[in-house]
Amino acid sequence: MGQTASADEAAAIAAAIARFEAETGTADVPAAVVNPWQRAALVEGVSAKEAGRDLDDLEGGARWLS
């Protein structure tokens, strides 16, 4: 095991590793497409929940919302 690889052998090994990585690597995941209606519903839901927290400070009444 005292021998080193020639330049051609090293290039072949590097090419084989690059090909293996290209064929077996993870695929790029596209960014999730958000439906504008779904986004609006999520924003409204978050803001409604925050508004409910403000009502909890009032005396009586609004505690059942949480």
Backbone as CSV, one residue per row, in Angstrom:
resi,resn,N_x,N_y,N_z,CA_x,CA_y,CA_z,C_x,C_y,C_z
1,MET,0.807,-1.190,0.000,0.000,0.000,0.000,0.850,1.253,0.000
2,GLY,2.029,1.200,-0.468,2.893,2.347,-0.503,2.755,3.151,-1.776
3,GLN,1.912,2.729,-2.712,1.786,3.427,-3.983,0.717,4.517,-3.908
4,THR,0.949,5.588,-4.641,-0.055,6.647,-4.756,-0.721,6.538,-6.109
5,ALA,-1.913,7.087,-6.202,-2.656,7.040,-7.459,-2.043,8.014,-8.454
6,SER,-2.132,7.623,-9.712,-1.673,8.532,-10.768,-2.697,9.648,-10.930
7,ALA,-2.344,10.657,-11.693,-3.253,11.783,-11.918,-4.537,11.313,-12.601
8,ASP,-4.428,10.397,-13.544,-5.614,9.874,-14.230,-6.505,9.078,-13.278
9,GLU,-5.893,8.273,-12.414,-6.668,7.493,-11.443,-7.370,8.415,-10.436
10,ALA,-6.684,9.442,-9.981,-7.274,10.393,-9.037,-8.441,11.135,-9.680
11,ALA,-8.291,11.507,-10.949,-9.367,12.191,-11.662,-10.565,11.263,-11.842
12,ALA,-10.310,9.987,-12.116,-11.400,9.017,-12.278,-12.149,8.816,-10.962
13,ILE,-11.411,8.756,-9.868,-12.048,8.599,-8.553,-12.891,9.832,-8.225
14,ALA,-12.349,11.012,-8.462,-13.085,12.248,-8.197,-14.350,12.313,-9.061
15,ALA,-14.249,11.918,-10.322,-15.412,11.928,-11.210,-16.460,10.921,-10.743
16,ALA,-16.010,9.753,-10.283,-16.948,8.740,-9.801,-17.684,9.224,-8.549
17,ILE,-16.968,9.878,-7.652,-17.598,10.409,-6.439,-18.611,11.500,-6.798
18,ALA,-18.249,12.395,-7.714,-19.154,13.466,-8.130,-20.403,12.885,-8.791
19,ARG,-20.234,11.863,-9.606,-21.387,11.233,-10.264,-22.285,10.547,-9.234
20,PHE,-21.677,9.866,-8.278,-22.441,9.194,-7.228,-23.254,10.211,-6.430
21,GLU,-22.640,11.312,-6.065,-23.351,12.346,-5.305,-24.498,12.945,-6.115
22,ALA,-24.274,13.140,-7.408,-25.322,13.714,-8.257,-26.501,12.763,-8.406
23,GLU,-26.230,11.466,-8.460,-27.294,10.491,-8.669,-28.026,10.118,-7.378
24,THR,-27.371,10.194,-6.259,-27.988,9.725,-5.020,-28.267,10.839,-4.026
25,GLY,-27.899,12.054,-4.330,-28.114,13.165,-3.407,-29.576,13.517,-3.290
26,THR,-29.886,14.341,-2.312,-31.269,14.760,-2.126,-31.656,15.761,-3.201
27,ALA,-32.895,15.675,-3.617,-33.401,16.597,-4.629,-33.720,17.935,-3.967
28,ASP,-33.571,18.996,-4.713,-33.942,20.316,-4.207,-35.455,20.360,-4.047
29,VAL,-35.896,20.777,-2.903,-37.325,20.870,-2.628,-37.785,22.263,-3.004
30,PRO,-38.791,22.358,-3.881,-39.272,23.694,-4.247,-39.969,24.353,-3.062
31,ALA,-39.906,25.661,-3.048,-40.567,26.412,-1.981,-42.070,26.163,-2.047
32,ALA,-42.682,26.051,-0.901,-44.117,25.785,-0.843,-44.890,26.971,-1.420
33,VAL,-45.835,26.660,-2.253,-46.677,27.692,-2.830,-47.834,27.920,-1.865
34,VAL,-47.964,29.146,-1.419,-49.006,29.465,-0.454,-50.189,30.080,-1.188
35,ASN,-51.333,29.485,-0.983,-52.560,29.989,-1.547,-52.891,31.314,-0.846
36,PRO,-53.211,32.366,-1.585,-53.505,33.654,-0.947,-54.670,33.578,0.053
37,TRP,-55.654,32.734,-0.228,-56.784,32.589,0.690,-56.337,31.910,1.979
38,GLN,-55.474,30.920,1.836,-54.979,30.229,3.023,-54.127,31.166,3.879
39,ARG,-53.296,31.963,3.224,-52.462,32.920,3.956,-53.328,33.921,4.717
40,ALA,-54.369,34.433,4.063,-55.263,35.391,4.720,-55.946,34.753,5.926
41,ALA,-56.357,33.497,5.782,-57.013,32.808,6.898,-56.051,32.627,8.067
42,LEU,-54.808,32.291,7.770,-53.820,32.132,8.833,-53.548,33.449,9.543
43,VAL,-53.424,34.526,8.776,-53.172,35.842,9.377,-54.353,36.261,10.240
44,GLU,-55.560,36.049,9.735,-56.746,36.410,10.515,-56.849,35.572,11.775
45,GLY,-56.525,34.297,11.671,-56.592,33.424,12.835,-55.616,33.844,13.914
46,VAL,-54.423,34.224,13.531,-53.427,34.669,14.505,-53.861,35.975,15.137
47,SER,-54.326,36.901,14.344,-54.731,38.184,14.905,-55.965,38.035,15.782
48,ALA,-56.861,37.117,15.458,-58.045,36.894,16.292,-57.638,36.315,17.642
49,LYS,-56.660,35.415,17.631,-56.209,34.820,18.888,-55.546,35.884,19.770
50,GLU,-54.771,36.778,19.151,-54.137,37.856,19.921,-55.189,38.811,20.496
51,ALA,-56.250,39.070,19.745,-57.316,39.947,20.232,-58.023,39.297,21.414
52,GLY,-58.168,37.984,21.385,-58.793,37.270,22.493,-57.990,37.386,23.767
53,ARG,-56.686,37.457,23.654,-55.838,37.627,24.840,-56.096,38.967,25.502
54,ASP,-56.324,40.003,24.703,-56.600,41.324,25.258,-57.906,41.317,26.046
55,LEU,-58.875,40.532,25.592,-60.169,40.480,26.262,-60.079,39.761,27.602
56,ASP,-59.074,38.889,27.755,-58.921,38.165,29.009,-58.617,39.104,30.173
57,ASP,-58.078,40.263,29.866,-57.748,41.216,30.927,-59.001,41.894,31.497
58,LEU,-60.084,41.858,30.720,-61.315,42.470,31.196,-61.918,41.607,32.296
59,GLU,-62.671,42.220,33.124,-63.264,41.482,34.234,-64.515,40.750,33.745
60,GLY,-64.539,39.419,33.936,-65.685,38.611,33.549,-65.781,38.432,32.047
61,GLY,-66.808,37.756,31.607,-67.166,37.684,30.191,-66.252,36.903,29.271
62,ALA,-65.107,37.407,28.900,-64.322,36.881,27.791,-63.437,35.686,28.130
63,ARG,-63.410,35.232,29.311,-62.507,34.127,29.673,-62.854,32.844,28.927
64,TRP,-64.069,32.634,28.542,-64.474,31.408,27.859,-63.883,31.297,26.470
65,LEU,-63.377,32.380,25.881,-62.804,32.346,24.532,-61.473,31.601,24.494
66,SER,-60.743,31.529,25.570,-59.421,30.917,25.526,-59.435,29.476,25.712
